[in-house]
């Protein structure tokens, strides 16, 4: 609506209508909420502070020296079992490696 | 090689020997102590990535994620002291990472999570007073020439995959089994106060917002979005921006006078 097919020009009336709608949809509470909040330091997201371990606290589990980066036997897991996978025989991701189903 | 460079290289490469010049205060084996330090460096950076990319970790499982992240850490150690910026190119790494290729949407999920972290730390800019736009509404003939500036926290992602739904399913707001990952979606990331929001938008909305960011007028940006999709809904799109206080400044473009 309000656009001419050939030039695709948006009319002033259409812009005014859209902006009016937007103002009505978004009215009031947001700015009030933003003004009431304040920035709080010292509550950075986990792992975002300068030292994840913290001074003097040697991390638990540090005795395992390394991750084995060269063995790739892991299979993606987690929510993967519920995530649709077109190549999987079950139609979803699996915790064990599977033979891919050929897609026709 | 200077000893500091050797130390750093050995820190990131487990195949390298402990730097030769290292000594310990109590005569214990420097190699064992160095290995502990090496592991702490690695695991704290992997932890930082896990905190920034929680949904990527859930999609892969912790063991897979940590092994993949460790390879990334060794290949791309931090360039600045600001850990929040670490992982800016993690998504690109994931995209090229063959063992994760069975989840082709993973890189875009990482891009979305990266936009969220970026939004969280972006500079504060006060939203435009709504009276300014109400005043603009009183002069409809000039609306075409309105320029809108958007908050620095705003991020956009156009994906060939259902990034927004995949992300939402991991926040408990959608059933993951109902998500078809192969449906293209666009994401709008905004910060409302201190709350980072992810909103699923149409590709035409995304194009409109990019046009505003590029300095196009309201009229011009709306026309581009309409050209992509006649169903483009300017009102809803602007409402998303206004609701989160994402419009920060406005001006009229005087170079483009009305005829």
Interface residues (C-beta under 8 A of the other chain):
Chain A: X3 X8 X9 X10 X12 X13 X14 X15 X16 X17 X18 X19 X20 X21 X22 X23 X25 X26 X27 X30 X31 X33 X34 X37 X39 X44 X45 X46 X47 X48 X49 X50 X51 X52 X53 X58 X59 X61 X62 X63 X64 X65 X66 X67 X68 X69 X72 X74 X75 X76 X77 X78 X79 X80 X82 X83 X84 X85 X86 X87 X92 X93
Chain B: X14 X35 X36 X38 X39 X40 X42 X43 X44 X46 X47 X48 X50 X51 X52 X57 X58 X59 X60 X61 X62 X63 X64 X66 X67 X70 X71 X74 X81 X83 X84 X99 X100 X102 X103 X120 X124 X126 X127 X129 X130 X133 X134 X136 X137 X140 X141 X143 X144 X166 X169 X170 X176 X177 X179 X180 X181 X182 X192 X193 X194 X218 X219 X222 X223 X226 X227 X230 X233 X234 X235 X236 X237 X238 X239 X241 X242 X243 X244 X245
